[in-house]
Amino acid sequence: MKGSFPIDKFEGLRTPFYYYDTYILARTLQAIVREVERYERFQVHYAIKANANPRLLSLIRQSGMGADCVSGGEIEAALKAGFPSGRIVYAGVGKADWEIDLALRNGIYCFNVESVPELEVIDQRAALQGRRAKVALRINPDVGAHTHANITTGLAENKFGIRMEDMEQVIARARELEHTEFIGLHFHIGSQILDMGDFVALCNRVNELQDRLEACQIRVEYINVGGGLGIDYAHPDRQSVPDFRSYFSTYATHLRLRPYQTLHFELGRSVVGQCGTLVARTLYVKQGAKKQFAILDAGMTELVRPALYQAYHKIENLSSELGMQTYDVVGPVCESSDVFGKAVDLNEVRRGDFIGIRSAGAYGEAMASQYNCRALPQAYLSEDFL
């Protein structure tokens, strides 16, 4: 065994596969529960889009979290994993009729609504079922986050949400509808945010908007600030559990929560990111004119983040303790962007070595594809090797 990886037991398994360290996940869940319990009216929903592995969902549900879903399939996964329907919130800019119907039939807690047309369709679908849907409006706070442009979601020009300028008008429309109940506001400014100042800026904007509503005698019981807390991709062992204390205390300090309100969070990456590693084997070491390549049997089909976001993941040779050499670590997919890292220092790589791509628990397995007719990766939990 090298580090926390039972590589002697990896022999005989088809690579690539995902390896989830449930000890890290348990410590993460315990940290979240411990910090949330400091605040009476804080509630956390796990963002299933980060990782919908059924075994992980079961462990997360046991911690007492609710579920944040962005598709009908995720609602089905949440219900199958045992999340109470009354703790499920449903977001997403494009909800299909069948997905809305599914959510209504199962009595989910709330729809996070992103447009007037969506609001009206939810009302129509609820009328057909003789139900009343609770809705919160997703407001674009026009707060920029210090993160990659492709995962910033709170700016005015994003496809998500409703403009601040339209907030009162859309609330008025929601209150006109017979089969919807307007209960609150929803926000989300992006993902992989490590600067608490971004969350302070969101708190300040929410405070402003609440003051605006109260001036119009509008009270809301539900405030949802999304998620976005990042993880330490560079040092997964040094900080395997994110700084939840700073995250939640930032909101407790800066958001003026009214006595009648609950504050909801939608954490995904920070829950599962550090517990997952993509394990691959080296197919070839190829010497180029000026560099050498470690060619793996994993590629962008198993972990698309480096190709899609130019994302950094720490890469380790799990099989070797030989001297360090420098490699471009690449996959087998027929795309030039199928690269995990350039000029990566690794213990000398040989054919057959196990390579670990760390911090891959979020948006790894969930975004895997079958491009090039490749098989989807298997997943194993650490207790499978005890």
KEKE-3310 file (N, C-alpha, C; in steps of 0.2 Angstrom, whole numbers, plus 5000, padded with zeros to 4 digits):
npx = (5004:5003:5004:4987:4982:4977:4986:4991:4980:4973:4977:4972:4960:4950:4956:4953:4947:4936:4941:4935:4938:4931:4933:4938:4927:4918:4924:4923:4908:4905:4912:4904:4891:4894:4898:4886:4877:4880:4872:4855:4846:4851:4852:4857:4859:4864:4872:4868:4873:4886:4891:4884:4885:4877:4881:4888:4878:4870:4877:4879:4866:4863:4869:4860:4858:4849:4844:4849:4844:4845:4839:4826:4831:4840:4832:4825:4836:4839:4828:4828:4839:4835:4833:4822:4807:4803:4814:4820:4826:4823:4832:4837:4839:4831:4818:4809:4792:4789:4798:4795:4782:4786:4792:4782:4773:4780:4780:4791:4801:4803:4803:4816:4815:4818:4814:4800:4792:4794:4789:4776:4773:4775:4765:4754:4756:4755:4742:4735:4738:4731:4738:4749:4762:4777:4788:4804:4812:4826:4838:4848:4862:4872:4885:4902:4913:4928:4934:4934:4929:4919:4912:4906:4891:4883:4882:4875:4874:4873:4865:4857:4844:4835:4834:4839:4833:4820:4814:4803:4793:4792:4789:4776:4769:4771:4763:4750:4747:4737:4741:4754:4765:4774:4789:4802:4819:4832:4850:4865:4882:4893:4906:4920:4925:4936:4939:4933:4928:4920:4908:4905:4902:4890:4882:4880:4873:4861:4856:4853:4843:4833:4830:4824:4813:4806:4803:4792:4783:4785:4788:4799:4801:4812:4828:4840:4857:4864:4879:4896:4908:4925:4939:4955:4964:4978:4984:4979:4980:4985:4974:4962:4949:4938:4937:4925:4921:4924:4917:4903:4902:4905:4893:4884:4889:4888:4876:4860:4849:4832:4822:4811:4816:4824:4840:4847:4859:4868:4879:4891:4904:4913:4909:4911:4923:4937:4937:4938:4947:4954:4959:4972:4981:4997:5000:5010:5026:5032:5045:5048:5054:5058:5052:5044:5031:5018:5007:4991:4978:4966:4956:4950:4937:4934:4938:4934:4937:4950:4951:4940:4939:4953:4957:4966:4973:4981:4993:4999:5011:5007:5013:5027:5043:5054:5067:5063:5055:5050:5034:5022:5006:4995:4979:4971:4961:4956:4958:4966:4965:4965:4972:4979:4989:5003:5021:5023:5029:5034:5037:5048:5040:5034:5028:5013:5012:5002:4993:4987:4975:4971:4958:4946:4933:4922:4912:4918:4916:4903:4902:4907:4909:4905:4912:4921:4917:4920:4920:4910:4918:4921:4917:4924:4923:4933:4931:4928:4940:4945)
npy = (4994:5011:5026:5031:5022:5006:4998:4986:4978:4983:4976:4966:4972:4981:4995:5012:5017:5023:5028:5029:5036:5032:5036:5049:5055:5053:5060:5073:5074:5074:5086:5095:5093:5096:5110:5116:5113:5123:5134:5138:5139:5135:5125:5111:5106:5092:5094:5085:5084:5085:5072:5057:5044:5030:5023:5032:5042:5036:5036:5050:5054:5048:5057:5066:5077:5086:5086:5093:5095:5095:5090:5078:5065:5066:5069:5057:5049:5054:5051:5037:5034:5037:5050:5061:5067:5079:5086:5089:5100:5108:5114:5122:5128:5123:5115:5101:5096:5083:5081:5091:5087:5075:5079:5086:5076:5069:5077:5087:5099:5112:5122:5130:5143:5150:5158:5168:5161:5148:5148:5150:5138:5128:5131:5128:5114:5110:5113:5103:5092:5095:5101:5112:5121:5125:5138:5146:5161:5162:5173:5183:5190:5198:5197:5194:5180:5174:5164:5151:5156:5148:5142:5152:5159:5169:5182:5196:5193:5179:5163:5159:5161:5176:5193:5206:5218:5214:5208:5211:5212:5199:5192:5197:5192:5178:5178:5180:5168:5153:5140:5140:5144:5157:5157:5161:5166:5162:5160:5159:5160:5154:5142:5132:5142:5151:5162:5170:5183:5184:5177:5186:5197:5192:5190:5204:5209:5201:5206:5219:5216:5210:5221:5229:5221:5221:5234:5235:5228:5214:5198:5184:5167:5159:5158:5154:5151:5144:5135:5133:5133:5130:5117:5111:5108:5107:5102:5089:5080:5088:5097:5089:5090:5103:5121:5122:5129:5143:5146:5144:5152:5165:5167:5168:5179:5190:5189:5196:5187:5185:5183:5174:5166:5153:5147:5141:5130:5123:5112:5104:5100:5102:5093:5080:5081:5079:5065:5057:5048:5046:5032:5026:5016:5016:5015:5018:5025:5038:5045:5061:5074:5085:5082:5070:5058:5052:5040:5037:5024:5031:5045:5060:5056:5050:5059:5075:5088:5094:5096:5103:5114:5118:5113:5110:5095:5086:5074:5058:5045:5030:5018:5019:5023:5028:5040:5057:5062:5072:5074:5075:5071:5061:5056:5042:5046:5052:5066:5082:5089:5080:5079:5078:5084:5095:5095:5088:5083:5067:5052:5041:5034:5019:5007:5000:5005:5011:5026:5040:5051:5065:5072:5070:5067:5075:5080:5071:5056:5059:5066:5058:5050:5041:5043:5039:5027:5021:5012:5016:5021:5010:5010:5010:5008:5012:5003:4991:4985:4980)
npz = (5000:4995:5003:5006:4998:4993:4983:4981:4980:4969:4958:4945:4943:4932:4924:4918:4935:4948:4964:4980:4995:5009:5023:5022:5017:5027:5037:5032:5031:5044:5049:5042:5048:5061:5061:5055:5065:5074:5071:5072:5062:5050:5035:5025:5009:4999:4983:4970:4957:4958:4961:4959:4963:4968:4981:4988:4989:4998:5009:5012:5013:5025:5034:5036:5028:5016:4998:4983:4968:4950:4939:4933:4933:4943:4954:4955:4958:4971:4978:4977:4985:4997:5002:5010:5003:5006:5009:4997:4985:4969:4956:4941:4924:4914:4915:4911:4907:4911:4921:4930:4934:4940:4951:4958:4960:4970:4980:4983:4992:4987:4972:4963:4954:4938:4928:4921:4912:4915:4928:4926:4919:4929:4938:4929:4928:4941:4943:4935:4943:4954:4964:4975:4972:4980:4978:4975:4969:4958:4959:4950:4957:4952:4956:4955:4955:4961:4951:4938:4922:4916:4926:4933:4939:4944:4937:4928:4915:4913:4909:4919:4931:4937:4933:4944:4943:4940:4950:4960:4951:4946:4957:4960:4950:4953:4964:4959:4954:4955:4959:4964:4977:4983:4991:4994:4991:4979:4977:4968:4965:4959:4957:4965:4974:4984:4991:5004:5003:4992:4996:5006:4998:4992:5003:5006:4995:4996:5008:5004:4994:5002:5010:5001:4998:5010:5011:5002:5009:5008:5014:5016:5019:5016:5012:5000:4997:4988:4984:4981:4988:4987:4985:4990:4977:4975:4986:4992:5002:5013:5016:5017:5021:5018:5023:5032:5044:5042:5031:5034:5045:5039:5033:5044:5050:5041:5034:5036:5043:5045:5060:5056:5046:5037:5032:5018:5010:4996:4994:4985:4978:4988:4997:4992:4984:4988:4992:4982:4969:4953:4946:4936:4923:4917:4900:4890:4890:4881:4872:4867:4856:4864:4876:4887:4887:4898:4894:4898:4902:4905:4901:4895:4894:4906:4916:4913:4917:4916:4902:4899:4908:4910:4921:4936:4943:4956:4952:4954:4955:4959:4960:4961:4968:4963:4957:4953:4937:4923:4915:4902:4905:4898:4890:4881:4871:4856:4854:4855:4866:4876:4889:4905:4912:4910:4910:4922:4937:4942:4951:4943:4929:4923:4911:4915:4928:4942:4941:4950:4950:4958:4970:4963:4966:4964:4950:4942:4940:4938:4926:4916:4900:4885:4874:4859:4860:4873:4888:4903:4918:4932:4949:4966:4983:4998:5008:5001:4999:5011)
capx = (5000:5007:4999:4981:4979:4978:4987:4992:4973:4971:4979:4967:4954:4950:4957:4952:4941:4936:4942:4932:4940:4925:4935:4938:4920:4915:4926:4920:4902:4905:4913:4898:4886:4897:4897:4879:4874:4881:4867:4849:4841:4855:4850:4862:4857:4869:4871:4869:4876:4893:4893:4877:4886:4872:4883:4890:4872:4867:4881:4877:4859:4863:4872:4855:4857:4844:4846:4848:4843:4845:4836:4822:4835:4843:4826:4824:4842:4839:4822:4830:4844:4832:4832:4815:4805:4802:4821:4823:4825:4824:4834:4839:4836:4827:4814:4804:4786:4789:4802:4791:4777:4789:4794:4775:4770:4783:4780:4797:4800:4803:4806:4820:4813:4823:4811:4793:4788:4795:4785:4769:4772:4775:4758:4749:4757:4752:4734:4733:4738:4727:4743:4751:4770:4781:4793:4808:4815:4833:4839:4855:4864:4877:4891:4907:4916:4935:4934:4934:4923:4914:4908:4903:4884:4879:4883:4869:4873:4873:4859:4854:4841:4831:4837:4837:4828:4813:4812:4797:4788:4791:4786:4769:4766:4770:4757:4744:4745:4733:4744:4761:4766:4780:4791:4809:4824:4838:4856:4871:4887:4898:4909:4927:4927:4940:4939:4927:4925:4915:4902:4903:4898:4884:4878:4878:4868:4855:4854:4850:4837:4828:4827:4819:4806:4802:4800:4786:4779:4785:4792:4801:4804:4817:4834:4845:4863:4868:4885:4902:4914:4930:4943:4962:4967:4985:4987:4973:4982:4986:4968:4957:4942:4938:4936:4918:4919:4925:4911:4896:4903:4904:4886:4881:4891:4887:4869:4855:4844:4827:4820:4807:4819:4829:4845:4849:4865:4868:4886:4893:4911:4916:4907:4914:4929:4943:4937:4938:4953:4953:4965:4973:4987:5001:5000:5016:5030:5034:5050:5047:5060:5060:5048:5042:5024:5015:5001:4987:4972:4961:4956:4944:4930:4933:4938:4934:4938:4956:4950:4934:4941:4960:4958:4972:4972:4987:4994:5004:5013:5006:5017:5034:5047:5060:5068:5058:5056:5045:5030:5016:5002:4989:4975:4971:4956:4958:4957:4972:4964:4965:4978:4978:4994:5009:5027:5021:5035:5032:5042:5049:5034:5035:5022:5009:5011:4996:4993:4981:4973:4967:4953:4942:4927:4917:4912:4922:4912:4896:4903:4910:4906:4906:4915:4926:4914:4924:4916:4910:4922:4918:4919:4925:4924:4939:4929:4928:4947:4947)
capy = (5000:5017:5031:5028:5018:4999:4997:4979:4975:4985:4972:4962:4977:4984:5002:5016:5016:5028:5025:5033:5035:5034:5039:5056:5057:5053:5066:5079:5075:5076:5093:5099:5093:5100:5117:5118:5113:5130:5139:5134:5139:5133:5118:5109:5101:5090:5095:5078:5085:5084:5065:5054:5037:5028:5021:5039:5046:5033:5039:5057:5055:5046:5062:5071:5082:5086:5085:5098:5092:5099:5086:5073:5059:5067:5068:5049:5046:5056:5047:5030:5034:5038:5057:5063:5072:5086:5089:5090:5106:5107:5120:5121:5133:5120:5109:5098:5095:5077:5082:5095:5082:5070:5083:5088:5070:5067:5082:5090:5105:5118:5123:5136:5145:5154:5163:5169:5156:5142:5149:5148:5131:5125:5133:5124:5107:5109:5113:5097:5087:5097:5103:5118:5120:5130:5141:5152:5164:5162:5180:5185:5195:5201:5196:5190:5176:5173:5157:5150:5159:5143:5140:5158:5159:5174:5188:5198:5190:5172:5161:5157:5166:5182:5200:5209:5223:5211:5204:5213:5211:5192:5190:5199:5187:5172:5178:5180:5161:5150:5134:5141:5148:5160:5156:5164:5168:5158:5163:5154:5164:5150:5136:5132:5148:5150:5169:5171:5189:5183:5176:5192:5201:5189:5192:5211:5209:5198:5211:5224:5214:5209:5228:5231:5218:5223:5241:5233:5223:5207:5194:5178:5163:5154:5161:5149:5155:5140:5132:5136:5132:5126:5113:5112:5103:5107:5099:5086:5077:5093:5099:5084:5093:5110:5125:5124:5134:5149:5146:5145:5158:5170:5169:5169:5186:5195:5189:5198:5183:5187:5177:5169:5163:5148:5148:5134:5129:5118:5110:5098:5099:5102:5087:5074:5082:5076:5058:5053:5048:5042:5027:5023:5013:5018:5011:5019:5031:5040:5050:5066:5078:5089:5080:5063:5058:5046:5039:5033:5022:5035:5051:5065:5052:5048:5065:5080:5094:5097:5098:5108:5120:5118:5112:5107:5090:5083:5068:5054:5038:5026:5012:5020:5028:5030:5047:5061:5064:5076:5071:5077:5066:5062:5050:5039:5049:5055:5074:5085:5092:5075:5080:5079:5089:5096:5096:5086:5079:5061:5047:5038:5031:5013:5004:4996:5009:5014:5033:5042:5058:5066:5077:5069:5065:5080:5081:5066:5051:5061:5069:5053:5049:5035:5045:5034:5020:5019:5010:5021:5018:5007:5014:5006:5012:5010:4997:4986:4982:4979)
capz = (5000:4995:5006:5008:4992:4993:4976:4980:4979:4963:4953:4942:4942:4925:4924:4924:4939:4953:4971:4985:5002:5013:5029:5021:5016:5034:5041:5029:5033:5052:5049:5040:5053:5067:5060:5054:5072:5078:5069:5073:5056:5044:5032:5020:5004:4994:4976:4968:4951:4959:4961:4960:4964:4973:4987:4991:4990:5004:5015:5012:5016:5032:5038:5038:5023:5010:4992:4978:4961:4944:4934:4935:4935:4950:4959:4956:4962:4978:4981:4978:4990:5003:5004:5011:4998:5009:5010:4991:4981:4962:4952:4934:4920:4909:4918:4907:4910:4915:4927:4935:4936:4945:4957:4961:4963:4976:4985:4985:4996:4983:4965:4962:4948:4934:4923:4922:4908:4920:4934:4923:4917:4935:4940:4925:4929:4948:4943:4932:4948:4960:4969:4975:4972:4983:4973:4976:4963:4958:4957:4948:4961:4949:4960:4952:4959:4959:4949:4931:4919:4914:4932:4937:4937:4947:4934:4925:4908:4913:4907:4925:4935:4935:4934:4951:4942:4938:4956:4962:4946:4945:4964:4960:4945:4957:4969:4956:4951:4960:4961:4966:4983:4983:4998:4995:4986:4978:4973:4967:4961:4955:4960:4967:4977:4990:4994:5008:5001:4987:4999:5009:4993:4991:5009:5006:4990:4998:5013:5000:4991:5007:5012:4996:4998:5016:5010:4999:5013:5006:5018:5013:5024:5013:5008:4998:4995:4984:4987:4978:4992:4984:4989:4989:4973:4975:4992:4994:5009:5018:5017:5014:5023:5017:5029:5033:5049:5039:5026:5038:5050:5035:5032:5050:5052:5036:5031:5041:5043:5049:5064:5054:5040:5037:5027:5014:5007:4992:4994:4981:4977:4995:5001:4989:4980:4990:4994:4975:4965:4947:4946:4929:4922:4911:4894:4887:4891:4875:4872:4861:4854:4870:4882:4887:4888:4901:4891:4902:4899:4907:4897:4896:4895:4913:4919:4908:4920:4913:4895:4899:4912:4911:4929:4939:4948:4958:4949:4958:4953:4965:4960:4960:4973:4959:4956:4949:4931:4921:4910:4900:4907:4893:4889:4874:4867:4850:4855:4857:4873:4881:4893:4912:4915:4906:4914:4929:4940:4945:4952:4936:4927:4919:4909:4920:4935:4944:4942:4954:4948:4965:4971:4957:4968:4961:4943:4938:4938:4936:4919:4912:4894:4881:4868:4857:4862:4879:4894:4908:4923:4938:4955:4971:4990:5001:5012:4996:4999:5018)
cpx = (5004:5002:4993:4978:4981:4980:4989:4985:4970:4972:4973:4961:4955:4951:4954:4946:4942:4937:4940:4934:4934:4927:4936:4931:4917:4917:4923:4912:4901:4907:4908:4893:4888:4896:4890:4875:4875:4875:4860:4845:4845:4853:4855:4858:4863:4868:4873:4873:4884:4895:4886:4878:4881:4875:4885:4884:4869:4871:4880:4871:4859:4866:4866:4854:4851:4847:4845:4849:4843:4842:4831:4826:4838:4838:4825:4830:4841:4833:4825:4835:4841:4831:4825:4813:4805:4809:4824:4821:4827:4826:4835:4835:4831:4823:4809:4798:4786:4793:4798:4785:4780:4790:4787:4772:4773:4784:4786:4796:4799:4806:4810:4819:4817:4820:4803:4789:4789:4790:4778:4768:4771:4768:4753:4750:4754:4745:4732:4733:4734:4732:4745:4759:4773:4787:4797:4811:4822:4835:4847:4858:4870:4883:4896:4911:4923:4936:4934:4928:4917:4910:4906:4896:4880:4879:4876:4868:4873:4866:4854:4850:4837:4834:4835:4832:4821:4811:4805:4791:4786:4787:4778:4766:4766:4764:4751:4742:4742:4737:4751:4760:4773:4783:4798:4813:4830:4844:4861:4876:4892:4901:4917:4929:4930:4941:4933:4924:4920:4908:4900:4899:4891:4879:4875:4873:4861:4852:4850:4843:4832:4826:4823:4813:4802:4799:4793:4781:4779:4790:4793:4803:4810:4822:4839:4851:4867:4874:4891:4908:4919:4934:4950:4965:4974:4988:4981:4974:4982:4979:4962:4950:4942:4936:4929:4916:4919:4919:4905:4897:4902:4897:4882:4883:4888:4880:4864:4849:4838:4825:4815:4810:4823:4834:4848:4855:4865:4876:4887:4900:4914:4914:4911:4921:4935:4943:4938:4945:4952:4960:4966:4979:4991:5002:5007:5020:5033:5039:5049:5054:5062:5056:5046:5034:5022:5008:4997:4981:4966:4962:4951:4937:4929:4933:4939:4936:4944:4955:4945:4936:4948:4961:4964:4970:4979:4987:5000:5005:5012:5010:5025:5037:5053:5061:5063:5060:5050:5041:5024:5011:4996:4985:4975:4965:4959:4956:4964:4971:4964:4971:4976:4983:5000:5015:5025:5027:5032:5038:5042:5043:5037:5028:5019:5008:5004:4997:4987:4980:4968:4962:4948:4935:4921:4918:4917:4918:4905:4896:4906:4906:4908:4909:4920:4923:4918:4918:4916:4914:4918:4920:4919:4926:4930:4937:4929:4935:4949:4947)
cpy = (5006:5023:5028:5023:5010:4996:4989:4975:4978:4981:4967:4966:4980:4992:5005:5015:5022:5025:5030:5031:5037:5037:5046:5059:5058:5059:5073:5080:5077:5083:5097:5099:5097:5107:5120:5118:5119:5135:5135:5134:5138:5126:5117:5104:5099:5091:5089:5079:5084:5076:5061:5046:5035:5026:5028:5042:5043:5036:5046:5058:5053:5052:5067:5076:5081:5085:5091:5095:5097:5095:5081:5067:5060:5067:5061:5046:5048:5052:5040:5029:5035:5045:5058:5068:5079:5090:5090:5097:5105:5113:5118:5126:5130:5114:5107:5096:5088:5077:5086:5091:5077:5073:5084:5081:5067:5072:5085:5097:5111:5118:5130:5138:5150:5159:5163:5163:5149:5142:5147:5141:5127:5125:5128:5117:5105:5109:5106:5092:5089:5099:5110:5118:5126:5132:5146:5154:5164:5169:5180:5191:5200:5202:5192:5186:5175:5165:5157:5153:5154:5141:5146:5159:5165:5181:5189:5194:5183:5170:5159:5163:5172:5188:5203:5215:5221:5208:5205:5211:5203:5189:5192:5194:5180:5172:5178:5172:5157:5143:5134:5145:5150:5160:5160:5165:5163:5161:5158:5158:5160:5144:5136:5139:5147:5157:5170:5178:5189:5181:5182:5197:5199:5191:5199:5212:5207:5203:5216:5222:5213:5216:5230:5228:5220:5230:5240:5229:5216:5203:5187:5174:5159:5158:5155:5152:5150:5137:5136:5135:5128:5121:5114:5107:5102:5102:5095:5082:5082:5096:5095:5086:5100:5114:5127:5129:5141:5151:5148:5151:5165:5172:5171:5177:5191:5195:5191:5193:5185:5181:5172:5165:5157:5149:5142:5135:5123:5116:5104:5096:5098:5096:5081:5075:5078:5068:5054:5053:5044:5038:5024:5019:5016:5013:5012:5025:5032:5046:5054:5069:5082:5087:5073:5063:5051:5045:5034:5029:5025:5042:5056:5062:5051:5054:5071:5087:5097:5099:5103:5114:5122:5117:5108:5101:5087:5076:5064:5048:5034:5020:5013:5025:5030:5038:5051:5063:5069:5074:5075:5071:5066:5055:5047:5041:5053:5063:5077:5088:5087:5075:5082:5084:5089:5098:5094:5082:5073:5057:5043:5033:5025:5011:5000:5000:5012:5022:5036:5050:5060:5071:5076:5066:5069:5081:5077:5061:5053:5064:5064:5052:5043:5037:5040:5027:5017:5017:5015:5017:5015:5011:5009:5011:5009:5003:4991:4982:4980:4971)
cpz = (5000:4998:5008:5003:4992:4986:4975:4978:4973:4957:4951:4941:4935:4927:4918:4928:4944:4960:4976:4992:5007:5020:5028:5020:5023:5038:5038:5031:5040:5053:5047:5045:5059:5066:5059:5061:5076:5077:5068:5066:5049:5041:5026:5015:5000:4987:4972:4961:4952:4959:4963:4961:4970:4980:4991:4993:4997:5010:5017:5015:5023:5037:5040:5033:5019:5004:4987:4972:4955:4938:4937:4937:4942:4956:4960:4960:4969:4981:4982:4984:4997:5006:5005:5006:5000:5011:5003:4988:4974:4959:4945:4929:4915:4911:4913:4910:4914:4921:4933:4938:4941:4951:4961:4964:4969:4981:4988:4989:4992:4976:4966:4955:4944:4929:4924:4918:4912:4925:4932:4922:4924:4938:4936:4927:4936:4947:4940:4938:4954:4966:4969:4976:4975:4978:4976:4970:4963:4955:4956:4952:4958:4953:4957:4957:4956:4957:4941:4928:4917:4920:4937:4934:4940:4943:4930:4918:4908:4911:4913:4928:4932:4937:4941:4949:4941:4944:4958:4957:4945:4952:4963:4955:4949:4961:4966:4954:4957:4963:4963:4973:4983:4990:4999:4989:4985:4975:4973:4963:4958:4960:4961:4969:4984:4994:4997:5006:4996:4990:5003:5005:4992:4997:5008:5001:4993:5004:5009:4997:4996:5010:5007:4996:5004:5015:5006:5003:5011:5011:5015:5019:5022:5009:5007:4995:4990:4988:4984:4982:4988:4988:4986:4984:4973:4980:4995:5001:5015:5020:5014:5016:5022:5024:5030:5039:5046:5035:5030:5042:5046:5034:5038:5052:5048:5034:5037:5040:5048:5054:5062:5048:5041:5031:5024:5010:5002:4990:4990:4981:4984:4999:4998:4985:4982:4992:4987:4972:4959:4946:4939:4929:4916:4906:4891:4890:4884:4875:4866:4860:4861:4876:4882:4890:4892:4898:4895:4899:4902:4903:4899:4896:4902:4917:4914:4910:4917:4906:4895:4902:4913:4918:4931:4944:4949:4955:4952:4955:4959:4966:4961:4966:4969:4959:4952:4942:4929:4915:4908:4901:4902:4893:4882:4869:4861:4849:4857:4864:4878:4885:4900:4915:4911:4911:4921:4931:4944:4946:4945:4935:4922:4917:4914:4927:4936:4945:4945:4952:4954:4964:4965:4959:4966:4954:4939:4936:4935:4929:4914:4906:4891:4875:4866:4859:4868:4884:4899:4914:4929:4944:4961:4978:4993:5005:5007:4997:5006:5019)
residu = (MET:LYS:GLY:SER:PHE:PRO:ILE:ASP:LYS:PHE:GLU:GLY:LEU:ARG:THR:PRO:PHE:TYR:TYR:TYR:ASP:THR:TYR:ILE:LEU:ALA:ARG:THR:LEU:GLN:ALA:ILE:VAL:ARG:GLU:VAL:GLU:ARG:TYR:GLU:ARG:PHE:GLN:VAL:HIS:TYR:ALA:ILE:LYS:ALA:ASN:ALA:ASN:PRO:ARG:LEU:LEU:SER:LEU:ILE:ARG:GLN:SER:GLY:MET:GLY:ALA:ASP:CYS:VAL:SER:GLY:GLY:GLU:ILE:GLU:ALA:ALA:LEU:LYS:ALA:GLY:PHE:PRO:SER:GLY:ARG:ILE:VAL:TYR:ALA:GLY:VAL:GLY:LYS:ALA:ASP:TRP:GLU:ILE:ASP:LEU:ALA:LEU:ARG:ASN:GLY:ILE:TYR:CYS:PHE:ASN:VAL:GLU:SER:VAL:PRO:GLU:LEU:GLU:VAL:ILE:ASP:GLN:ARG:ALA:ALA:LEU:GLN:GLY:ARG:ARG:ALA:LYS:VAL:ALA:LEU:ARG:ILE:ASN:PRO:ASP:VAL:GLY:ALA:HIS:THR:HIS:ALA:ASN:ILE:THR:THR:GLY:LEU:ALA:GLU:ASN:LYS:PHE:GLY:ILE:ARG:MET:GLU:ASP:MET:GLU:GLN:VAL:ILE:ALA:ARG:ALA:ARG:GLU:LEU:GLU:HIS:THR:GLU:PHE:ILE:GLY:LEU:HIS:PHE:HIS:ILE:GLY:SER:GLN:ILE:LEU:ASP:MET:GLY:ASP:PHE:VAL:ALA:LEU:CYS:ASN:ARG:VAL:ASN:GLU:LEU:GLN:ASP:ARG:LEU:GLU:ALA:CYS:GLN:ILE:ARG:VAL:GLU:TYR:ILE:ASN:VAL:GLY:GLY:GLY:LEU:GLY:ILE:ASP:TYR:ALA:HIS:PRO:ASP:ARG:GLN:SER:VAL:PRO:ASP:PHE:ARG:SER:TYR:PHE:SER:THR:TYR:ALA:THR:HIS:LEU:ARG:LEU:ARG:PRO:TYR:GLN:THR:LEU:HIS:PHE:GLU:LEU:GLY:ARG:SER:VAL:VAL:GLY:GLN:CYS:GLY:THR:LEU:VAL:ALA:ARG:THR:LEU:TYR:VAL:LYS:GLN:GLY:ALA:LYS:LYS:GLN:PHE:ALA:ILE:LEU:ASP:ALA:GLY:MET:THR:GLU:LEU:VAL:ARG:PRO:ALA:LEU:TYR:GLN:ALA:TYR:HIS:LYS:ILE:GLU:ASN:LEU:SER:SER:GLU:LEU:GLY:MET:GLN:THR:TYR:ASP:VAL:VAL:GLY:PRO:VAL:CYS:GLU:SER:SER:ASP:VAL:PHE:GLY:LYS:ALA:VAL:ASP:LEU:ASN:GLU:VAL:ARG:ARG:GLY:ASP:PHE:ILE:GLY:ILE:ARG:SER:ALA:GLY:ALA:TYR:GLY:GLU:ALA:MET:ALA:SER:GLN:TYR:ASN:CYS:ARG:ALA:LEU:PRO:GLN:ALA:TYR:LEU:SER:GLU:ASP:PHE:LEU)
# end
